[in-house]
Amino acid sequence: MFRALSIDLQGRIPTRDEIAAFEADGFDLDNWIEERLSGEGYAERLRRTYLELLRLQVGPALRFVPQITLLHRQTVLDEGGKEIPVYYRFNQRRQDPITDGAFCFPMGVTGQSYPTNSVAQGTKKPVSAADFAKYAVKVKPWWLYRDYNKATPTQRYGDGWGGPGSGFELTPNLQTDPDKSAPNEVWVCKEEAQAAATGTVYASGLTKKPAALPEGRFSFPPLDSSFATANKGKPISCTVGTALASSADCGCGPRMERCMPGDSHANSPAAFRLPSHSPLADETAFDTTSQAAEGWWRYWWNQEAVRFLDGLFLEDRDFREVLTSPASYVNGPLTQFYNHIAPSTCCGSGISLGYTAPVPLFEPAGLPKLLAHDVSTWKKVENRGPLASGLLTMPVFLSKYGSRRARAHVLYTAFLCKEFVAENLDFVTSDEQDLAKRPGCSACHAKLEPMAAYFGRVMESDWTFLPADKFPLAKEDCKPDANGQLTGVCRTYYEKLDASKPATLRGIFSAPDHADEGPAGIAKLLTSDPGFGRCAVSNITSSFLGRALKETDQEMVDSLTDTFEKSGYRMRKLVAAVVKSKAYREGNNLSSDAWRTASEAP
């Protein structure tokens, strides 16, 4: 049993000295257990249980390519014939119609044209120094300099910081130029290199496609949106996606901090080297490979959940905070994400409804001052803002479970230990669009739909919040077309299930009031449910016993639930009771030469 205790509470098998101490007379096992209930091994054991229950390991199947803040590279010849990488953004607005929304060097200067996501076409020709300076500038970017926030950065990547084993490792192409030399500066298109915090809305006057493509282009220049036309010349913050799509004088900020580097012209270029298979811990237990910027964000989203759960268990806080806490933990990459990348996903077609600046789930004002490559420095943020609610408002959860129904379903099963089970009904055709009422569907959806409605104001597969002043629950002016379908922006955000009623915000039809309660509403619903404590006890007990619970275990579960709830939902009391229980002792009371199989489990 001591071996099992050591693995469960310390995360490793016991040492010879620990075994000798255990076997000595007078060994106080209860005291030994209590001492380990504040260690990292214990916290890791509990955290792993819930990360597995929620499957919060965001893998490569998730696609998050923040194009509006992602830099790509094209290679241009300088006047001496040397290949020079130049960084640029897809769809960057430029006042020159030849390059608006495309690479900043025109075909007449380089001899090549630049299709999106593909290699350049044509024969390269050298570009004069004057033309280079006309279209691009040199920058010392954040990914190459430790002290990029200084007026004159000097601490270049690899000079005492960064590289293998540091947690911040660039792909080879970001470290070197095509001739294998290590650049001290990089060339960046002038528009992308702009550092101002505020720009102006740009409108070229192009509202419909021209008759022919401009020379050297593979796609038409961007058309002005109704927002751009109506707001031409007005100031706009350069930190939000609306500006990056609608301004020619909003760039990537000082030292390019508002953008992520990419090492090619590809849609999803490589940026950093990360573990090939990310473990449920932050140690780099596997070989690293070059991965895209999206992999960088997925990795740190997961680590935020890891740190959050570890803090919850190490500080022995009320377990209900897993769903309700306004707090979290961030490092440099996450600070950069919440400051610059998360706002860039807002606001899409919502600008036509007046939504131009995001209402964040994580308010940047509460973030600590960390450099973008401070991967090992973690700071606790006590309050992420009024919309924050435990794991429920973290990107790792909102991206893993893209739909509102998926979010509600996993919470129902993981925190109430219940499943949606359909009745044994014959299939009946029905025109009822509300699944909570449709025959054959209502058995599950009558409960699922109202729970999903709590996420009605959070975009699916995203963390963009839809505020009530811009997105009312019901919208009278969203009318169906001749085919009975909503179109345009109405279709994006609204649905019309009842012809006699106005269109409603997507996903809220069964319980409109739940949308304004938000994720905090479902957190309150779950944590106040009588089954919440018992479910937590069942999950932890089953995990520590290494088997599913049986009917004969219910008396033990009753007792443990009473202990857990009376302790204020503290895991330390629960785990102590579990590992001191008869079931745990008997389940691990095996000799060293015994084999335990599933069929032999008690």
C-alpha positions in Angstrom: 0.0 0.0 0.0 2.9 2.4 0.7 4.0 2.2 -2.9 0.5 3.2 -4.1 0.4 6.0 -1.6 3.7 7.3 -2.8 2.7 7.2 -6.4 -0.7 8.9 -5.7 0.6 11.6 -3.3 4.2 12.1 -4.5 3.9 11.2 -8.2 6.7 8.6 -7.9 7.6 5.2 -6.4 9.1 5.5 -2.9 12.9 5.5 -2.4 14.7 2.9 -0.4 15.1 5.3 2.5 11.4 6.0 2.5 10.6 2.3 2.5 13.0 1.7 5.4 11.4 4.6 7.3 7.9 3.2 6.6 8.9 -0.3 7.9 10.5 1.1 11.1 8.7 0.9 14.4 6.7 4.0 15.3 6.2 5.3 11.7 3.3 7.7 11.7 1.5 7.0 8.5 -1.3 9.5 9.1 1.2 12.3 9.6 3.1 11.2 6.5 -0.1 11.4 4.5 -1.0 14.9 5.8 2.5 16.2 4.9 2.1 15.0 1.3 -1.3 16.6 0.9 0.3 20.0 0.2 2.9 18.9 -2.3 3.1 19.2 -6.1 2.7 15.4 -6.6 -0.7 15.5 -4.9 -1.9 18.5 -6.9 -0.7 16.9 -10.1 -2.7 13.8 -9.3 -5.9 15.7 -8.8 -5.3 18.0 -11.8 -4.7 15.0 -14.1 -8.0 13.5 -13.0 -9.9 16.6 -14.1 -8.0 17.3 -17.2 -8.7 13.7 -18.3 -12.4 14.0 -17.3 -12.7 17.2 -19.3 -10.3 16.1 -22.0 -8.7 19.5 -22.0 -5.7 18.5 -24.0 -6.1 20.8 -27.1 -4.4 18.9 -29.9 -3.7 19.7 -33.6 -7.3 18.9 -34.6 -8.2 22.4 -33.3 -7.6 25.0 -35.9 -6.8 28.5 -34.7 -4.9 30.6 -37.2 -5.1 34.2 -36.2 -4.4 35.6 -39.7 -5.0 39.2 -38.8 -2.0 39.1 -36.3 0.1 36.4 -38.1 3.2 37.5 -40.0 4.3 35.6 -43.1 7.5 35.9 -45.2 8.3 36.4 -48.8 11.9 36.6 -50.2 13.1 39.6 -52.2 16.5 40.2 -53.8 18.4 43.2 -52.7 20.4 45.3 -55.2 23.4 42.9 -54.6 21.3 39.8 -55.4 21.1 38.6 -51.8 17.8 36.9 -50.7 16.1 39.0 -48.1 13.1 37.7 -46.1 10.4 40.4 -45.7 7.6 40.0 -43.1 4.0 40.9 -43.9 0.4 40.2 -43.0 -2.3 38.7 -45.2 -5.0 41.3 -45.9 -3.1 44.3 -44.6 -4.7 47.4 -45.9 -2.4 49.6 -48.0 -3.2 52.9 -49.8 -1.6 51.6 -53.0 -4.3 49.7 -54.9 -1.7 47.5 -56.5 -0.7 46.1 -53.1 -3.7 46.7 -50.9 -4.4 43.5 -49.0 -1.4 41.8 -50.5 2.4 41.7 -50.1 3.8 45.3 -50.0 6.3 45.0 -52.9 4.6 45.3 -56.3 5.5 43.1 -59.3 7.0 46.0 -61.2 9.7 46.3 -58.5 10.5 42.7 -57.7 9.6 40.9 -61.0 7.3 38.6 -59.1 3.7 38.5 -58.1 2.6 36.9 -54.8 -0.5 34.7 -54.6 -1.8 34.0 -51.1 -0.6 30.7 -49.6 1.6 29.9 -52.5 5.1 30.5 -53.9 5.8 33.7 -55.7 5.4 33.7 -59.5 7.8 35.2 -62.1 11.5 35.8 -62.2 13.1 37.7 -59.4 15.0 40.8 -60.1 17.2 42.9 -57.7 15.5 45.7 -55.8 17.3 49.0 -55.4 18.1 50.2 -51.9 15.8 53.2 -52.5 12.8 50.9 -53.4 13.6 48.6 -50.4 13.4 51.7 -48.1 10.2 52.8 -49.9 8.2 49.6 -49.1 9.9 48.1 -45.9 11.8 49.0 -42.8 14.2 47.2 -40.5 13.0 46.2 -37.0 14.5 44.5 -34.0 11.4 42.2 -33.2 10.3 40.9 -29.9 11.1 37.3 -30.8 14.8 38.0 -31.5 15.5 40.3 -28.5 15.2 39.6 -24.8 15.2 43.4 -24.1 13.0 44.3 -27.0 11.2 46.8 -24.7 14.3 48.9 -24.5 15.1 51.8 -26.8 18.1 50.0 -28.2 17.8 46.2 -27.7 21.0 44.3 -27.5 20.3 40.8 -26.0 19.8 38.8 -29.2 18.2 35.4 -29.2 20.7 32.6 -28.3 23.0 35.0 -26.5 22.3 33.7 -23.0 18.6 33.2 -23.4 16.2 31.2 -25.7 17.0 28.0 -27.5 16.6 24.3 -26.7 15.4 23.5 -23.2 14.4 27.1 -22.5 10.8 26.8 -23.4 11.2 29.5 -26.0 12.8 28.0 -29.1 12.4 29.5 -32.6 12.2 27.4 -35.7 15.5 27.5 -37.7 14.1 29.8 -40.4 13.3 32.5 -37.8 16.8 32.4 -36.4 18.6 32.7 -39.8 18.4 34.3 -43.2 18.4 32.2 -46.4 22.2 32.4 -46.5 22.3 30.9 -42.9 23.5 34.1 -41.3 21.9 35.3 -38.1 20.1 38.6 -38.7 20.3 41.4 -36.1 17.3 43.0 -37.7 14.5 41.9 -39.9 12.8 43.6 -42.8 9.0 44.3 -42.3 6.5 45.9 -44.7 6.1 49.5 -43.6 2.4 49.3 -42.8 2.9 46.2 -40.6 5.8 47.9 -38.8 3.7 50.9 -37.6 3.7 51.2 -33.8 0.9 53.6 -33.1 -1.8 52.6 -30.6 -4.5 54.5 -32.6 -5.1 54.7 -36.3 -7.9 55.8 -38.7 -10.5 53.9 -40.6 -9.4 53.5 -44.2 -11.7 53.3 -47.3 -10.3 53.0 -50.8 -13.6 53.8 -52.4 -13.7 50.3 -53.9 -17.1 48.8 -53.1 -17.4 46.3 -55.9 -15.0 44.1 -57.8 -13.3 45.9 -60.7 -13.7 44.5 -64.2 -10.2 43.0 -64.2 -7.4 42.2 -61.8 -4.8 44.9 -61.3 -1.5 44.0 -62.9 0.5 41.5 -60.9 -2.3 40.5 -58.6 -3.8 37.1 -58.2 -6.8 38.3 -56.2 -8.9 41.5 -56.2 -8.1 44.2 -53.6 -10.3 44.3 -50.5 -13.7 45.9 -50.9 -14.7 48.6 -48.4 -17.1 47.4 -45.8 -20.2 49.4 -44.9 -18.4 50.2 -41.6 -15.3 51.5 -43.4 -17.4 53.6 -45.8 -19.4 55.2 -43.0 -16.4 55.8 -40.7 -13.7 56.7 -43.1 -11.0 58.8 -41.4 -12.3 58.3 -37.9 -9.9 57.2 -35.1 -9.8 53.5 -34.2 -7.8 51.5 -31.6 -5.0 49.5 -33.3 -5.4 46.7 -30.7 -8.6 45.2 -32.1 -9.2 43.1 -35.1 -11.6 45.6 -36.6 -8.7 48.1 -37.0 -6.4 45.6 -38.4 -8.9 44.8 -41.2 -10.1 48.4 -41.6 -7.0 50.6 -41.2 -3.9 51.3 -43.3 -2.0 52.9 -40.4 -2.5 50.2 -37.8 0.5 47.9 -37.6 2.0 45.3 -35.3 3.0 47.7 -32.6 6.4 48.4 -31.0 8.9 45.7 -31.9 6.0 43.8 -33.6 4.6 42.7 -30.2 1.0 42.7 -31.5 1.8 40.0 -34.1 3.2 36.5 -34.2 6.1 35.5 -36.6 5.8 32.9 -39.3 8.7 31.5 -41.3 7.1 31.2 -44.8 4.3 32.3 -47.1 2.1 29.4 -46.1 -1.3 29.8 -44.6 -0.1 28.4 -41.3 3.7 28.9 -41.2 6.0 27.4 -38.5 7.1 29.6 -35.7 8.3 27.7 -32.5 9.5 24.3 -31.5 7.3 22.6 -29.0 6.9 19.1 -27.6 5.5 16.7 -30.3 3.0 15.3 -27.8 2.2 17.6 -24.9 2.0 15.9 -21.5 -0.5 16.8 -18.8 2.2 18.8 -17.2 4.5 21.6 -18.3 7.7 19.5 -18.5 9.0 19.0 -22.0 8.9 15.2 -21.7 9.0 14.7 -25.5 11.2 15.7 -28.4 10.3 19.1 -29.8 9.3 19.8 -33.4 8.7 22.9 -35.4 5.1 23.9 -35.1 2.9 26.8 -36.2 1.9 29.8 -34.1 -1.4 28.2 -33.4 0.4 25.3 -31.7 2.1 27.9 -29.5 -1.2 29.2 -28.3 -2.7 25.8 -27.8 0.2 24.8 -25.6 -0.1 27.8 -23.4 -3.9 27.7 -23.1 -3.4 24.2 -21.7 -0.8 25.3 -19.3 -3.1 28.0 -18.0 -5.6 25.3 -17.0 -2.7 23.3 -15.5 -1.6 26.2 -13.3 -5.2 27.2 -12.4 -6.0 23.6 -11.2 -2.7 23.3 -9.4 -3.3 26.6 -7.5 -6.8 25.4 -6.6 -5.5 22.2 -5.1 -2.3 23.4 -3.5 -4.1 26.3 -1.8 -6.9 23.9 -0.8 -9.6 26.3 -2.0 -13.3 25.5 -2.3 -13.5 23.1 -5.2 -16.5 24.9 -6.6 -14.1 27.6 -7.7 -13.1 25.3 -10.6 -16.2 26.7 -12.2 -16.7 30.0 -10.5 -13.3 31.6 -9.7 -12.4 35.0 -11.3 -8.7 34.2 -10.9 -6.2 32.6 -13.2 -2.4 32.4 -13.8 -0.5 33.8 -16.8 3.0 33.9 -18.1 4.6 36.0 -20.9 3.0 34.3 -23.9 -0.5 34.3 -22.2 -0.1 38.0 -21.3 0.7 38.7 -25.0 -2.3 36.6 -26.1 -4.8 38.3 -23.8 -3.4 41.8 -24.6 -3.1 41.5 -28.4 -4.2 38.2 -30.0 -7.5 37.5 -28.3 -8.9 41.0 -29.1 -8.0 40.5 -32.8 -10.7 37.8 -33.2 -13.3 40.5 -32.7 -15.5 41.6 -34.3 -16.0 40.2 -37.8 -19.4 40.9 -39.3 -20.5 42.3 -35.9 -19.1 45.7 -37.0 -22.2 46.2 -39.0 -24.1 46.0 -35.8 -21.8 48.6 -34.2 -19.6 46.0 -32.4 -16.1 47.4 -33.1 -14.3 46.9 -29.8 -14.5 43.6 -27.9 -16.0 43.1 -24.4 -13.3 40.7 -23.1 -13.8 37.6 -21.0 -10.3 38.3 -19.6 -9.9 42.1 -19.1 -6.3 43.0 -20.1 -6.2 45.8 -17.4 -5.6 43.1 -14.8 -2.6 41.5 -16.6 0.9 41.7 -15.1 3.7 43.3 -17.0 5.5 40.4 -18.6 7.6 40.1 -21.7 6.2 37.9 -24.5 9.0 35.3 -24.2 8.8 35.1 -20.3 7.6 31.5 -20.5 8.8 30.4 -17.0 7.5 33.4 -15.1 3.9 32.8 -13.9 1.8 35.4 -12.1 -1.6 35.0 -10.4 -4.3 37.3 -11.7 -6.8 37.6 -8.9 -9.7 39.0 -11.0 -9.9 38.5 -14.7 -13.1 40.6 -14.9 -16.8 40.4 -14.3 -17.4 37.8 -17.0 -14.7 35.3 -15.8 -15.9 32.0 -14.4 -13.3 29.4 -13.7 -12.4 27.0 -16.5 -15.5 28.0 -18.4 -14.2 31.2 -19.8 -10.7 30.0 -20.6 -9.7 29.5 -24.3 -8.7 25.9 -23.7 -12.3 25.1 -22.7 -14.1 27.3 -25.2 -11.9 26.1 -28.1 -11.9 22.4 -27.2 -15.7 22.5 -27.0 -16.7 24.7 -29.9 -20.4 24.4 -29.8 -22.7 25.6 -26.9 -24.3 22.2 -26.6 -20.8 20.5 -26.4 -19.9 22.9 -23.6 -23.0 22.1 -21.6 -22.8 18.4 -22.2 -19.3 17.9 -20.9 -20.0 20.0 -17.8 -23.1 18.0 -17.1 -21.2 14.7 -17.2 -18.0 15.8 -15.5 -19.5 17.8 -12.6 -22.9 16.1 -12.0 -21.9 12.6 -13.2 -25.0 12.3 -15.3 -25.6 11.6 -19.0 -28.2 12.6 -21.5 -30.0 9.3 -22.2 -32.7 9.3 -24.9 -35.9 7.4 -24.4 -36.7 4.3 -26.4 -39.0 6.0 -28.9 -40.0 5.3 -32.5 -38.8 7.8 -35.0 -41.4 10.4 -35.8 -41.0 13.0 -38.6 -41.6 16.5 -37.3 -41.4 20.1 -38.6 -40.6 21.4 -35.0 -37.3 23.3 -35.2 -36.9 23.6 -31.4 -35.1 20.4 -30.4 -36.3 20.8 -26.8 -39.8 20.2 -28.2 -39.2 17.9 -31.2 -40.5 14.3 -30.6 -37.6 11.9 -30.2 -35.2 14.7 -29.4 -36.8 16.4 -26.4 -35.9 13.6 -24.0 -32.3 14.9 -24.1 -32.6 18.4 -25.5 -35.3 19.6 -23.0 -32.5 19.7 -20.5 -29.5 20.3 -22.7 -30.8 23.3 -24.6 -31.5 25.5 -21.5 -28.0 24.6 -20.3 -26.4 25.4 -23.6 -28.2 28.8 -23.6 -25.8 30.0 -20.8 -23.1 30.2 -23.6 -25.5 32.1 -25.9 -23.4 35.3 -25.6 -20.0 33.5 -26.3 -19.2 32.9 -29.9 -18.8 29.2 -30.8 -15.2 28.0 -31.2 -14.1 31.4 -29.9 -14.0 33.6 -26.8 -15.7 36.7 -28.3 -18.4 37.9 -26.1 -21.6 39.4 -27.6 -22.8 42.3 -25.4 -26.5 43.0 -24.9 -26.3 46.6 -26.1 -25.1 45.4 -29.6 -26.8 42.0 -29.7 -30.3 42.0 -28.1 -31.9 38.7 -27.3 -34.6 39.3 -29.9 -34.1 41.2 -33.2 -37.2 42.4 -35.0 -35.4 43.6 -38.1 -33.9 40.2 -38.9 -36.3 39.0 -41.6 -36.2 35.7 -43.5 -35.7 35.7 -47.3 -38.0 34.1 -49.8 -36.7 30.7 -48.8 -37.5 31.4 -45.1 -33.8 31.7 -44.2 -32.0 34.6 -42.5 -29.1 36.0 -44.4 -26.0 38.0 -43.9 -25.1 39.2 -40.4 -28.5 38.1 -39.1 -27.7 34.5 -40.0 -24.4 34.7 -38.3 -25.8 35.7 -34.9 -29.5 35.0 -35.0 -32.0 32.2 -35.7 -35.7 32.2 -36.3 -37.4 29.0 -35.2 -40.9 30.4 -34.8 -42.4 32.5 -37.7 -44.7 34.3 -35.3 -41.8 35.6 -33.1 -38.7 37.8 -33.7 -35.4 36.2 -34.5 -33.5 35.3 -31.4 -29.8 35.1 -30.6 -28.4 31.7 -31.6 -28.6 28.9 -29.1 -30.9 30.6 -26.6 -34.4 29.8 -27.9 -35.3 27.4 -25.0 -34.1 29.7 -22.2 -33.4 33.3 -23.3 -32.9 34.6 -19.8 -29.9 32.2 -19.4 -27.9 34.1 -22.1 -27.5 37.2 -20.0 -26.4 35.1 -17.0 -23.6 33.8 -19.1 -21.1 31.0 -18.1 -21.4 32.2 -14.5 -25.0 31.1 -14.7 -24.3 27.5 -15.5 -21.5 27.5 -12.9 -24.0 28.5 -10.3 -26.5 25.9 -11.5 -23.9 23.1 -11.3 -22.3 24.0 -8.0 -25.7 24.5 -6.3 -26.9 21.1 -7.5 -27.2 18.5 -4.7 -25.2 16.1 -6.9 -22.2 18.3 -7.4 -20.4 17.2 -4.2 -21.2 13.6 -4.6 -20.0 13.6 -8.3 -16.6 15.1 -7.2 -16.3 12.4 -4.5 -17.2 9.7 -7.0 -14.6 11.0 -9.6 -11.8 11.2 -7.0 -12.6 8.0 -5.3 -12.8 6.0 -8.5 -9.5 7.6 -9.7 -7.7 6.7 -6.5 -9.1 3.2 -6.3 -8.2 2.6 -10.0 -11.6 1.2 -10.9 -15.2 2.1 -11.4 -17.4 2.3 -8.3 -19.8 -0.4 -7.5 -23.2 -0.6 -5.7 -21.4 -1.8 -2.7 -19.3 1.4 -2.6 -22.3 3.7 -2.1 -22.1 3.7 1.7 -18.5 4.8 1.5 -19.4 7.4 -1.0 -22.1 8.7 1.2 -19.7 9.1 4.1 -17.0 10.7 1.9 -19.5 13.2 0.5 -20.5 14.2 4.0 -16.8 14.8 4.8 -16.2 16.7 1.6 -19.2 19.0 1.9 -18.7 19.7 5.7 -15.0 20.7 4.9 -16.2 23.4 2.5 -15.6 21.3 -0.6 -11.9 21.0 0.2 -10.1 18.3 -1.7 -7.4 17.8 1.0 -9.9 16.4 3.5 -11.5 14.2 0.8 -8.3 12.7 -0.4 -7.1 12.1 3.1 -10.3 10.2 3.8 -10.0 8.2 0.6 -6.4 7.0 1.1 -7.2 6.1 4.7 -10.3 4.1 3.7 -10.6 0.3 3.9 -11.4 0.2 0.2 -8.1 1.9 -0.7 -6.1 -0.2 1.8 -7.6 -3.5 0.5 -7.3 -2.5 -3.1 -3.5 -1.9 -2.7 -2.7 -4.6 -0.1 -0.7 -6.7 -2.6 2.6 -8.5 -2.3 5.4 -7.6 -4.6 4.9 -10.7 -6.7 1.2 -10.4 -7.1 -0.5 -9.5 -10.4 -3.6 -7.4 -10.4 -6.0 -7.5 -13.4 -9.3 -5.8 -14.0 -11.1 -9.0 -13.1 -9.3 -9.2 -9.7 -10.2 -5.6 -8.7 -12.1 -5.6 -5.5 
